[in-house]
Amino acid sequence: MTAMSRWRIACALALVALALAPRAATPAAIPSELAEAAREYRASLADLLPFREAAVTRAREALATRRQLADQGLIARRDAEAAEEALAVAEAALAATHDDIEQAERMMAEAAAAALLASLPPAKPGAVTVTPTLTRFHGPREWSLGQVAATLERFFAETFHRALPVSAFGQTPAHDRLGFDHRNALDVAVHPDSPEGQALVSWLRARGVSFLAFRGPIAGEATGAHVHIGEPSPRRASRAD
């Protein structure tokens, strides 16, 4: 056997060894770290809220002043209309911040649940896990948003005569921010112990659809209460994963 042949064989064996060697897994985000990130996100929104409220107050005062001046003929009517538009923009920003805070609180509940569920044995199909802060049903049926959402919305509207209060349909910027994969999940803003919540979870269980019913991240507090339809949102892989 020539030296070149021995070199080729050695290279081939090395490549086989590399292929068979166990690969180090990319470290996943620790559930407690996700919970802390959710709390920090909520705190940042709370810091922003007073500025949004102050902007609305200023816009209302400016509008009142401009309307008075317009009535007196001291400024053009379009100046008052511009102030109305500015107030609408400020109020929309304030409403969006309130919505973001509510979403952050639901994310806090999900992050706290991730930490709790990580400490429990894997759930079997059809199993129900109940804790003071959440109820998990691991449904035996595979589902998708397209298969269930429309039927569920129709059931809810017919039962309660209002639209299903969806707070997150699939992936949202908040889930992106905290690294949750929410692409095949639906969040409904109802308390699981309310009549609407009880009807919702009963409907889901009867059809074998997985859900997590959150009463809040802290026992006795309803902050973040909602029903998450689908399996728990896993950590979303980053580009480096």
GUGUZA-376991 format. One record per residue: residue number from 1; residue in one letter; z, x, y of N, C-alpha, C in turn. Coordinates in steps of 0.02 Angstrom, whole numbers. Each point is the difference from the previous one (the first is absolute). Layout:
N
+-----+------+--------+--------+--------+--------+--------+--------+--------+--------+--------+
: pos : code :     nz :     nx :     ny :    caz :    cax :    cay :     cz :     cx :     cy :
+-----+------+--------+--------+--------+--------+--------+--------+--------+--------+--------+
: NUM :    A :      Z :      X :      Y :      Z :      X :      Y :      Z :      X :      Y :
...
+-----+------+--------+--------+--------+--------+--------+--------+--------+--------+--------+
***
This chain:
241
+-----+------+--------+--------+--------+--------+--------+--------+--------+--------+--------+
: pos : code :     nz :     nx :     ny :    caz :    cax :    cay :     cz :     cx :     cy :
+-----+------+--------+--------+--------+--------+--------+--------+--------+--------+--------+
:   1 :    M :      0 :     43 :    -60 :      0 :    -43 :     60 :      0 :     44 :     62 :
:   2 :    T :    -46 :    -15 :     45 :     -6 :     40 :     60 :     56 :    -16 :     49 :
:   3 :    A :     10 :     44 :     50 :     51 :    -11 :     51 :    -16 :    -63 :     40 :
:   4 :    M :    -65 :    -13 :     13 :    -19 :    -59 :     37 :     17 :    -63 :    -39 :
:   5 :    S :    -10 :      1 :    -66 :     16 :    -59 :    -41 :     75 :    -13 :      1 :
:   6 :    R :     40 :     55 :     -7 :     73 :     -9 :      2 :     22 :    -28 :     67 :
:   7 :    W :    -33 :     22 :     55 :     19 :    -24 :     67 :    -15 :    -74 :      6 :
:   8 :    R :    -58 :    -22 :    -27 :    -18 :    -70 :      4 :     48 :    -44 :    -40 :
:   9 :    I :     19 :     24 :    -58 :     48 :    -38 :    -41 :     67 :     -5 :     35 :
:  10 :    A :     23 :     54 :     31 :     64 :     -1 :     36 :     -2 :    -49 :     57 :
:  11 :    C :    -56 :     -2 :     36 :     -6 :    -47 :     56 :      1 :    -72 :    -25 :
:  12 :    A :    -34 :    -13 :    -56 :     -1 :    -67 :    -27 :     69 :    -23 :    -21 :
:  13 :    L :     38 :     45 :    -33 :     68 :    -17 :    -20 :     45 :    -13 :     60 :
:  14 :    A :    -11 :     38 :     53 :     40 :    -10 :     60 :    -13 :    -68 :     31 :
:  15 :    L :    -64 :    -19 :      1 :    -17 :    -65 :     28 :     29 :    -57 :    -42 :
:  16 :    V :     -1 :      7 :    -66 :     30 :    -51 :    -43 :     75 :     -5 :     12 :
:  17 :    A :     33 :     57 :      8 :     72 :     -1 :     13 :     16 :    -34 :     65 :
:  18 :    L :    -41 :     12 :     52 :     11 :    -33 :     64 :    -10 :    -75 :     -5 :
:  19 :    A :    -50 :    -20 :    -38 :    -14 :    -71 :     -7 :     55 :    -37 :    -36 :
:  20 :    L :     32 :     34 :    -49 :     51 :    -32 :    -41 :     70 :      6 :     31 :
:  21 :    A :      7 :     44 :     48 :     67 :     10 :     30 :     21 :    -61 :     39 :
:  22 :    P :     63 :    -20 :     -4 :     24 :    -58 :     39 :     -5 :     13 :     74 :
:  23 :    R :    -23 :    -51 :     37 :     -7 :      6 :     72 :     63 :    -24 :     35 :
:  24 :    A :     19 :     36 :     51 :     59 :    -20 :     38 :    -16 :    -63 :     39 :
:  25 :    A :     41 :    -50 :     -6 :    -11 :    -63 :     35 :     15 :      8 :     74 :
:  26 :    T :    -40 :    -35 :     41 :     13 :      0 :     71 :     65 :    -38 :     14 :
:  27 :    P :     48 :     29 :     34 :     63 :    -36 :     12 :    -12 :    -65 :     36 :
:  28 :    A :     29 :    -54 :    -26 :     -5 :    -65 :     33 :     55 :     -7 :     51 :
:  29 :    A :    -12 :    -44 :     48 :     51 :    -12 :     50 :     62 :    -30 :    -33 :
:  30 :    I :     57 :     26 :     16 :     63 :    -26 :    -28 :     15 :    -67 :     32 :
:  31 :    P :     19 :    -51 :    -41 :     12 :    -66 :     29 :     48 :      1 :     59 :
:  32 :    S :     53 :     41 :     -2 :     47 :      3 :     55 :    -34 :     25 :     64 :
:  33 :    E :    -49 :     45 :     -8 :    -37 :     25 :     57 :    -44 :    -55 :     30 :
:  34 :    L :    -29 :    -42 :    -43 :    -39 :    -56 :     25 :     44 :    -49 :     38 :
:  35 :    A :     60 :    -11 :    -25 :     47 :    -45 :     34 :     18 :     27 :     68 :
:  36 :    E :     12 :     65 :      4 :     17 :     31 :     64 :    -60 :     -4 :     48 :
:  37 :    A :    -60 :     10 :    -25 :    -60 :     -6 :     42 :     -7 :    -70 :     27 :
:  38 :    A :     15 :    -51 :    -42 :     -4 :    -69 :     23 :     52 :    -14 :     54 :
:  39 :    R :     60 :     27 :     -8 :     52 :    -10 :     52 :    -21 :     34 :     65 :
:  40 :    E :    -29 :     59 :     -4 :    -21 :     35 :     61 :    -57 :    -38 :     35 :
:  41 :    Y :    -45 :    -28 :    -40 :    -55 :    -40 :     29 :     28 :    -61 :     36 :
:  42 :    R :     48 :    -34 :    -31 :     32 :    -58 :     32 :     36 :     21 :     64 :
:  43 :    A :     34 :     56 :      0 :     36 :     24 :     59 :    -48 :     17 :     56 :
:  44 :    S :    -58 :     29 :    -16 :    -49 :     16 :     52 :    -27 :    -63 :     34 :
:  45 :    L :     -8 :    -52 :    -39 :    -24 :    -63 :     28 :     54 :    -32 :     44 :
:  46 :    A :     63 :      6 :    -22 :     55 :    -27 :     40 :      5 :     36 :     67 :
:  47 :    D :    -14 :     65 :      0 :      0 :     37 :     63 :    -57 :    -23 :     46 :
:  48 :    L :    -56 :    -20 :    -29 :    -57 :    -22 :     39 :     10 :    -69 :     29 :
:  49 :    L :     39 :    -42 :    -34 :      6 :    -70 :     19 :     22 :    -11 :     73 :
:  50 :    P :     51 :     35 :     27 :     20 :    -11 :     69 :    -56 :     13 :     50 :
:  51 :    F :    -42 :     49 :    -14 :    -56 :     15 :     45 :    -51 :    -57 :     -1 :
:  52 :    R :    -12 :    -29 :    -60 :    -46 :    -57 :     -4 :     29 :    -60 :     38 :
:  53 :    E :     65 :    -11 :     -7 :     32 :    -56 :     34 :     -1 :     10 :     76 :
:  54 :    A :     12 :     61 :     22 :     -2 :     14 :     72 :    -71 :     -9 :     27 :
:  55 :    A :    -50 :     17 :    -38 :    -69 :     -9 :     23 :    -16 :    -73 :      9 :
:  56 :    V :     25 :    -42 :    -45 :    -11 :    -72 :      7 :     35 :    -27 :     63 :
:  57 :    T :     61 :     23 :     11 :     37 :    -22 :     60 :    -37 :     19 :     64 :
:  58 :    R :    -24 :     62 :      3 :    -37 :     22 :     59 :    -64 :    -40 :      9 :
:  59 :    A :    -35 :    -13 :    -55 :    -63 :    -37 :      5 :     12 :    -72 :     24 :
:  60 :    R :     55 :    -30 :    -23 :     16 :    -69 :     23 :     17 :      0 :     74 :
:  61 :    E :     37 :     49 :     23 :     18 :      4 :     71 :    -62 :     11 :     42 :
:  62 :    A :    -44 :     44 :    -24 :    -61 :     13 :     37 :    -44 :    -62 :      4 :
:  63 :    L :     -2 :    -37 :    -55 :    -40 :    -61 :      0 :     28 :    -51 :     49 :
:  64 :    A :     65 :     -9 :      1 :     31 :    -48 :     46 :    -16 :     19 :     73 :
:  65 :    T :      5 :     64 :     14 :    -14 :     23 :     68 :    -73 :    -11 :     19 :
:  66 :    R :    -46 :     16 :    -45 :    -71 :     -7 :     16 :    -20 :    -74 :      5 :
:  67 :    R :     30 :    -43 :    -40 :    -16 :    -71 :      6 :     22 :    -27 :     68 :
:  68 :    Q :     59 :     23 :     22 :     24 :    -22 :     66 :    -46 :     25 :     56 :
:  69 :    L :    -20 :     63 :     -5 :    -45 :     28 :     50 :    -68 :    -35 :     -1 :
:  70 :    A :    -23 :    -17 :    -60 :    -65 :    -34 :     -5 :      4 :    -69 :     30 :
:  71 :    D :     57 :    -35 :    -13 :      9 :    -67 :     29 :      1 :      3 :     76 :
:  72 :    Q :     25 :     55 :     27 :      3 :      8 :     73 :    -66 :     27 :     28 :
:  73 :    G :    -47 :     14 :    -43 :    -65 :     24 :     23 :      1 :     73 :     19 :
:  74 :    L :     52 :     37 :    -20 :      5 :     70 :     20 :    -36 :     47 :    -49 :
:  75 :    I :    -12 :    -21 :    -60 :    -39 :     39 :    -48 :    -50 :    -47 :    -35 :
:  76 :    A :    -49 :     29 :    -31 :    -49 :    -40 :    -36 :     29 :    -29 :    -64 :
:  77 :    R :    -26 :    -57 :    -19 :     24 :    -33 :    -61 :    -11 :     44 :    -61 :
:  78 :    R :    -52 :     40 :      1 :    -13 :     43 :    -58 :     55 :     52 :    -10 :
:  79 :    D :     35 :     18 :     54 :     56 :     47 :     -7 :     57 :    -32 :    -39 :
:  80 :    A :     11 :    -63 :     11 :     51 :    -36 :    -39 :    -22 :     -7 :    -73 :
:  81 :    E :    -64 :    -12 :    -10 :    -26 :     -5 :    -68 :      7 :     66 :    -37 :
:  82 :    A :    -10 :     56 :     35 :      9 :     66 :    -31 :     73 :     10 :    -21 :
:  83 :    A :     46 :    -26 :     40 :     71 :      5 :    -17 :     16 :    -42 :    -62 :
:  84 :    E :    -33 :    -58 :     -6 :      9 :    -41 :    -60 :    -24 :     37 :    -62 :
:  85 :    E :    -56 :     34 :      6 :    -26 :     39 :    -57 :     48 :     57 :    -17 :
:  86 :    A :     27 :     32 :     50 :     47 :     55 :    -12 :     63 :    -25 :    -36 :
:  87 :    L :     23 :    -59 :     19 :     58 :    -29 :    -33 :    -16 :    -16 :    -73 :
:  88 :    A :    -59 :    -27 :    -13 :    -20 :    -16 :    -68 :     -2 :     62 :    -44 :
:  89 :    V :    -25 :     55 :     28 :     -3 :     64 :    -37 :     71 :     24 :    -15 :
:  90 :    A :     45 :     -3 :     49 :     68 :     23 :     -9 :     36 :    -43 :    -52 :
:  91 :    E :    -10 :    -66 :      2 :     32 :    -44 :    -48 :    -27 :     12 :    -71 :
:  92 :    A :    -65 :     13 :     -5 :    -29 :     15 :    -66 :     29 :     64 :    -28 :
:  93 :    A :      9 :     51 :     42 :     29 :     63 :    -23 :     72 :    -10 :    -23 :
:  94 :    L :     38 :    -41 :     36 :     69 :    -14 :    -19 :      2 :    -37 :    -67 :
:  95 :    A :    -43 :    -51 :     -8 :     -2 :    -37 :    -63 :    -19 :     45 :    -58 :
:  96 :    A :    -48 :     46 :     12 :    -20 :     46 :    -53 :     57 :     46 :    -20 :
:  97 :    T :     40 :     21 :     49 :     58 :     43 :    -16 :     51 :    -37 :    -41 :
:  98 :    H :     13 :    -64 :     17 :     45 :    -40 :    -40 :    -26 :     -7 :    -72 :
:  99 :    D :    -66 :    -12 :     -6 :    -30 :     -5 :    -67 :      8 :     66 :    -38 :
: 100 :    D :    -10 :     55 :     34 :      6 :     66 :    -32 :     72 :     12 :    -23 :
: 101 :    I :     49 :    -22 :     41 :     70 :      8 :    -19 :     15 :    -40 :    -63 :
: 102 :    E :    -25 :    -62 :     -3 :     11 :    -40 :    -60 :    -33 :     32 :    -61 :
: 103 :    Q :    -59 :     27 :     10 :    -34 :     34 :    -56 :     39 :     62 :    -20 :
: 104 :    A :     26 :     37 :     48 :     40 :     59 :    -16 :     62 :    -19 :    -39 :
: 105 :    E :     31 :    -56 :     17 :     59 :    -22 :    -37 :    -17 :    -18 :    -72 :
: 106 :    R :    -58 :    -31 :     -9 :    -22 :    -14 :    -69 :    -14 :     65 :    -37 :
: 107 :    M :    -28 :     50 :     36 :    -12 :     65 :    -31 :     66 :     34 :    -18 :
: 108 :    M :     51 :     -9 :     42 :     66 :     28 :    -17 :     26 :    -30 :    -65 :
: 109 :    A :    -10 :    -66 :     -8 :     22 :    -33 :    -61 :    -38 :     27 :    -60 :
: 110 :    E :    -65 :     11 :      7 :    -40 :     26 :    -55 :     18 :     72 :    -16 :
: 111 :    A :     14 :     40 :     52 :     20 :     69 :    -12 :     67 :      4 :    -35 :
: 112 :    A :     47 :    -43 :     21 :     65 :     -3 :    -34 :     -8 :    -22 :    -72 :
: 113 :    A :    -46 :    -47 :    -12 :    -12 :    -23 :    -68 :    -31 :     56 :    -43 :
: 114 :    A :    -43 :     40 :     31 :    -31 :     55 :    -37 :     54 :     48 :    -25 :
: 115 :    A :     49 :     13 :     42 :     55 :     44 :    -20 :     40 :    -31 :    -57 :
: 116 :    L :     12 :    -66 :      5 :     39 :    -34 :    -51 :    -39 :     -3 :    -66 :
: 117 :    L :    -63 :    -20 :      3 :    -40 :     -8 :    -62 :    -11 :     67 :    -34 :
: 118 :    A :     -1 :     54 :     39 :     -9 :     66 :    -30 :     59 :     19 :    -44 :
: 119 :    S :     58 :    -30 :     13 :     60 :     16 :    -39 :      8 :    -45 :    -61 :
: 120 :    L :    -45 :    -50 :     -9 :      6 :    -47 :    -55 :    -52 :     16 :    -54 :
: 121 :    P :     12 :    -21 :    -62 :    -50 :      9 :    -52 :    -64 :    -39 :     16 :
: 122 :    P :    -58 :     22 :    -23 :    -62 :    -37 :     12 :      5 :    -71 :    -25 :
: 123 :    A :    -25 :    -48 :     39 :      4 :    -70 :    -20 :    -53 :    -17 :    -51 :
: 124 :    K :     18 :    -42 :    -49 :    -48 :    -23 :    -50 :    -36 :    -62 :     26 :
: 125 :    P :    -61 :    -13 :    -23 :    -36 :    -60 :     22 :     41 :    -63 :    -11 :
: 126 :    G :      5 :    -42 :     51 :     39 :    -61 :     -5 :     73 :      8 :     18 :
: 127 :    A :     22 :     62 :     12 :     70 :     12 :     15 :     16 :    -17 :     72 :
: 128 :    V :     63 :    -21 :     12 :     24 :    -15 :     67 :     59 :     46 :     14 :
: 129 :    T :     -2 :     33 :     57 :     54 :     43 :     22 :     30 :    -30 :     63 :
: 130 :    V :     66 :    -11 :      0 :     33 :    -32 :     57 :     54 :     47 :     26 :
: 131 :    T :      0 :     12 :     65 :     52 :     39 :     34 :     22 :    -41 :     61 :
: 132 :    P :     53 :     21 :     34 :     21 :    -38 :     60 :    -53 :     -3 :     54 :
: 133 :    T :    -47 :     48 :      1 :    -49 :      2 :     54 :    -70 :    -20 :    -20 :
: 134 :    L :    -15 :     -3 :    -65 :    -68 :    -18 :    -20 :     -2 :    -28 :    -70 :
: 135 :    T :    -54 :    -36 :    -13 :    -17 :    -24 :    -68 :    -70 :     25 :    -15 :
: 136 :    R :     -7 :     32 :    -58 :    -66 :     24 :    -21 :    -21 :    -35 :    -63 :
: 137 :    F :    -61 :    -26 :      0 :    -31 :    -29 :    -60 :    -61 :     42 :    -17 :
: 138 :    H :      2 :     30 :    -59 :    -56 :     42 :    -24 :    -45 :    -45 :    -42 :
: 139 :    G :    -48 :    -32 :     32 :    -42 :    -48 :    -34 :    -47 :     32 :    -51 :
: 140 :    P :    -13 :    -36 :    -55 :    -45 :     26 :    -51 :    -74 :     -5 :     18 :
: 141 :    R :    -15 :    -35 :     54 :    -70 :    -11 :     19 :    -23 :     50 :     52 :
: 142 :    E :    -59 :     30 :    -10 :    -30 :     41 :     51 :    -31 :    -47 :     53 :
: 143 :    W :      3 :     21 :     62 :    -24 :    -44 :     53 :    -33 :     41 :     54 :
: 144 :    S :    -35 :    -35 :     44 :    -29 :     32 :     59 :      6 :    -48 :     57 :
: 145 :    L :     -6 :     26 :     61 :      6 :    -43 :     59 :    -51 :    -56 :     -2 :
: 146 :    G :    -61 :     16 :    -20 :    -53 :    -50 :     -1 :     13 :    -56 :    -50 :
: 147 :    Q :     33 :     16 :    -55 :     13 :    -50 :    -52 :     56 :    -49 :     19 :
: 148 :    V :     50 :     25 :     34 :     61 :    -40 :     11 :      7 :    -27 :     70 :
: 149 :    A :    -21 :     39 :     50 :     16 :    -17 :     70 :    -23 :    -70 :     19 :
: 150 :    A :    -63 :    -16 :    -13 :    -27 :    -64 :     21 :     36 :    -59 :    -33 :
: 151 :    T :     14 :      7 :    -66 :     35 :    -53 :    -36 :     71 :     -9 :     26 :
: 152 :    L :     33 :     56 :     13 :     68 :     -2 :     27 :      2 :    -31 :     69 :
: 153 :    E :    -47 :     18 :     43 :     -3 :    -29 :     67 :     -9 :    -75 :     -3 :
: 154 :    R :    -42 :    -23 :    -45 :    -12 :    -72 :     -8 :     64 :    -35 :    -25 :
: 155 :    F :     33 :     30 :    -49 :     63 :    -30 :    -26 :     52 :     -5 :     56 :
: 156 :    F :      8 :     53 :     39 :     51 :      1 :     52 :    -16 :    -52 :     54 :
: 157 :    A :    -63 :     -3 :     21 :    -19 :    -48 :     52 :     10 :    -71 :    -23 :
: 158 :    E :    -17 :    -14 :    -62 :      8 :    -68 :    -26 :     73 :    -19 :     -8 :
: 159 :    T :     42 :     50 :    -16 :     71 :    -14 :    -13 :     40 :     -4 :     65 :
: 160 :    F :    -14 :     45 :     47 :     42 :      5 :     60 :    -37 :    -18 :     65 :
: 161 :    H :    -63 :    -18 :     -6 :    -39 :    -24 :     57 :     -3 :     50 :     57 :
: 162 :    R :     -3 :     63 :    -17 :    -11 :     53 :     48 :    -32 :     59 :    -36 :
: 163 :    A :    -29 :     45 :     38 :    -34 :     57 :    -30 :     51 :     48 :    -32 :
: 164 :    L :    -22 :     33 :    -52 :     42 :     51 :    -32 :     15 :     55 :     51 :
: 165 :    P :     64 :     14 :     14 :     16 :     50 :     51 :     -9 :     72 :    -26 :
: 166 :    V :    -61 :     22 :     -3 :    -16 :     67 :    -25 :     18 :     51 :     53 :
: 167 :    S :     40 :     49 :    -20 :     20 :     53 :     47 :    -39 :     65 :    -13 :
: 168 :    A :    -27 :      8 :    -59 :    -40 :     60 :    -15 :    -48 :    -17 :    -58 :
: 169 :    F :    -64 :      1 :     15 :    -51 :    -14 :    -51 :    -33 :     67 :    -17 :
: 170 :    G :     18 :     28 :    -57 :    -27 :     65 :    -18 :     29 :     55 :     43 :
: 171 :    Q :    -38 :     54 :      7 :     24 :     59 :     37 :      3 :    -14 :     75 :
: 172 :    T :     53 :     24 :     32 :      9 :     -7 :     72 :     14 :     68 :     31 :
: 173 :    P :     -6 :      7 :     66 :     17 :     64 :     32 :     71 :     22 :    -14 :
: 174 :    A :     47 :    -48 :     -6 :     69 :     18 :    -14 :      6 :     31 :    -70 :
: 175 :    H :    -36 :    -27 :    -49 :      2 :     29 :    -67 :    -33 :     69 :      0 :
: 176 :    D :    -54 :      7 :     38 :    -31 :     66 :      7 :     50 :     50 :     28 :
: 177 :    R :     35 :    -21 :     52 :     47 :     45 :     35 :     55 :     25 :    -47 :
: 178 :    L :     24 :    -45 :    -43 :     55 :     19 :    -44 :    -23 :     21 :    -70 :
: 179 :    G :    -65 :     -2 :    -12 :    -25 :     27 :    -63 :      6 :    -46 :    -60 :
: 180 :    F :      1 :    -67 :     12 :      1 :    -48 :    -55 :    -70 :    -24 :    -15 :
: 181 :    D :    -16 :     -7 :    -64 :    -64 :    -28 :    -21 :      9 :    -76 :     -8 :
: 182 :    H :    -23 :    -37 :     49 :     10 :    -73 :      2 :    -67 :    -36 :     -6 :
: 183 :    R :    -50 :     34 :    -27 :    -68 :    -28 :      0 :     -6 :    -62 :    -43 :
: 184 :    N :     39 :     -5 :    -54 :     -5 :    -58 :    -44 :     66 :    -38 :      1 :
: 185 :    A :     25 :    -13 :     60 :     63 :    -37 :      7 :     -3 :    -45 :     61 :
: 186 :    L :     43 :    -49 :      0 :      2 :    -50 :     53 :     73 :    -14 :     17 :
: 187 :    D :     17 :      4 :     64 :     69 :    -14 :     22 :      1 :    -67 :     35 :
: 188 :    V :     50 :    -41 :    -17 :      8 :    -66 :     29 :     67 :     -3 :     35 :
: 189 :    A :      0 :    -19 :     64 :     61 :      2 :     40 :     41 :    -64 :    -10 :
: 190 :    V :     30 :     -7 :    -59 :     48 :    -53 :    -14 :     61 :     31 :    -32 :
: 191 :    H :     58 :    -29 :     12 :     61 :     23 :    -35 :     -3 :    -26 :    -71 :
: 192 :    P :     11 :     43 :    -50 :     -7 :    -22 :    -69 :     49 :    -55 :    -21 :
: 193 :    D :     55 :     -8 :     37 :     48 :    -52 :    -18 :    -12 :    -66 :     36 :
: 194 :    S :    -49 :     -2 :     45 :    -17 :    -61 :     35 :    -41 :    -46 :    -46 :
: 195 :    P :     -7 :    -64 :     17 :    -41 :    -44 :    -42 :    -71 :     26 :     -8 :
: 196 :    E :    -29 :     27 :     54 :    -67 :     28 :     -4 :     -2 :     60 :    -46 :
: 197 :    G :     50 :     44 :      7 :      4 :     59 :    -42 :      9 :    -16 :    -73 :
: 198 :    Q :     43 :    -49 :    -14 :     11 :    -20 :    -70 :    -63 :    -30 :    -31 :
: 199 :    A :    -35 :    -41 :     39 :    -62 :    -29 :    -26 :    -52 :     55 :    -12 :
: 200 :    L :     -3 :     48 :     45 :    -48 :     54 :     -6 :     12 :     41 :    -63 :
: 201 :    V :     62 :     23 :    -11 :     14 :     42 :    -57 :     -7 :    -38 :    -66 :
: 202 :    S :     16 :    -65 :      2 :    -10 :    -41 :    -61 :    -74 :     -5 :    -17 :
: 203 :    W :    -42 :     -8 :     51 :    -72 :     -4 :    -10 :    -26 :     65 :    -29 :
: 204 :    L :     24 :     56 :     26 :    -22 :     65 :    -24 :     22 :     13 :    -72 :
: 205 :    R :     63 :    -16 :    -15 :     25 :     11 :    -69 :    -38 :    -43 :    -50 :
: 206 :    A :    -15 :    -61 :     19 :    -35 :    -45 :    -46 :    -69 :     27 :    -17 :
: 207 :    R :    -29 :     40 :     44 :    -66 :     27 :    -10 :      1 :     74 :    -21 :
: 208 :    G :     59 :     27 :    -11 :      7 :     68 :    -25 :    -19 :     53 :     50 :
: 209 :    V :      6 :    -16 :     66 :    -18 :     48 :     52 :     63 :     37 :     23 :
: 210 :    S :     -4 :     66 :      0 :     57 :     42 :     20 :     18 :    -12 :     73 :
: 211 :    F :     65 :      7 :     14 :     22 :     -5 :     70 :     68 :     35 :      8 :
: 212 :    L :     15 :     17 :     61 :     67 :     22 :     20 :     23 :    -45 :     57 :
: 213 :    A :     56 :    -31 :     -9 :     28 :    -45 :     51 :     57 :     37 :     35 :
: 214 :    F :    -10 :     17 :     64 :     48 :     40 :     38 :     45 :    -45 :     41 :
: 215 :    R :     65 :      9 :     -8 :     48 :    -35 :     43 :     20 :     43 :     59 :
: 216 :    G :    -19 :     63 :      0 :     16 :     46 :     54 :     21 :     67 :    -30 :
: 217 :    P :     -4 :     54 :     40 :     18 :     66 :    -26 :     75 :      8 :    -10 :
: 218 :    I :     40 :    -44 :     31 :     73 :      4 :     -6 :     25 :    -67 :    -23 :
: 219 :    A :     44 :     -1 :    -50 :     27 :    -63 :    -26 :     31 :    -40 :     56 :
: 220 :    G :    -17 :    -65 :      3 :     29 :    -43 :     50 :    -38 :     -3 :     65 :
: 221 :    E :    -51 :     42 :      9 :    -41 :      0 :     60 :    -71 :    -21 :    -17 :
: 222 :    A :    -28 :    -47 :     38 :    -66 :    -27 :    -15 :    -56 :     40 :     32 :
: 223 :    T :     17 :     53 :     38 :    -51 :     41 :     32 :    -50 :     26 :    -51 :
: 224 :    G :    -63 :    -12 :     11 :    -52 :     24 :    -46 :    -12 :    -45 :    -59 :
: 225 :    A :     32 :    -58 :     -2 :     -9 :    -45 :    -57 :    -73 :    -23 :     -5 :
: 226 :    H :    -29 :      4 :    -59 :    -68 :    -24 :    -12 :    -14 :      2 :    -75 :
: 227 :    V :    -57 :    -25 :    -20 :    -22 :      3 :    -70 :    -63 :     43 :     -2 :
: 228 :    H :      5 :     53 :    -39 :    -56 :     46 :    -11 :    -34 :    -19 :    -65 :
: 229 :    I :    -62 :    -21 :      3 :    -37 :    -22 :    -59 :    -41 :     59 :    -27 :
: 230 :    G :     11 :     15 :    -63 :    -31 :     58 :    -31 :     53 :     48 :    -23 :
: 231 :    E :    -21 :     55 :    -31 :     47 :     51 :    -22 :     28 :     37 :     61 :
: 232 :    P :     58 :     33 :     -9 :     26 :     40 :     57 :    -52 :     49 :     25 :
: 233 :    S :     -4 :      6 :     66 :    -50 :     44 :     30 :     16 :     73 :    -17 :
: 234 :    P :    -43 :     35 :    -36 :     14 :     70 :    -15 :    -15 :     44 :     60 :
: 235 :    R :     21 :     63 :     -4 :    -19 :     47 :     52 :    -74 :      9 :      0 :
: 236 :    R :    -30 :     -2 :     58 :    -73 :      9 :      5 :    -16 :     75 :      1 :
: 237 :    A :    -47 :     20 :    -42 :    -18 :     70 :     -5 :    -31 :     23 :     65 :
: 238 :    S :     20 :     59 :     22 :    -29 :     30 :     59 :    -61 :     41 :    -21 :
: 239 :    R :    -36 :     26 :     49 :    -59 :     41 :    -16 :     18 :     62 :    -38 :
: 240 :    A :     62 :     24 :      8 :     21 :     61 :    -35 :     20 :    -13 :    -71 :
: 241 :    D :     10 :    -65 :    -19 :     24 :    -16 :    -67 :    -56 :      9 :    -51 :
+-----+------+--------+--------+--------+--------+--------+--------+--------+--------+--------+
***
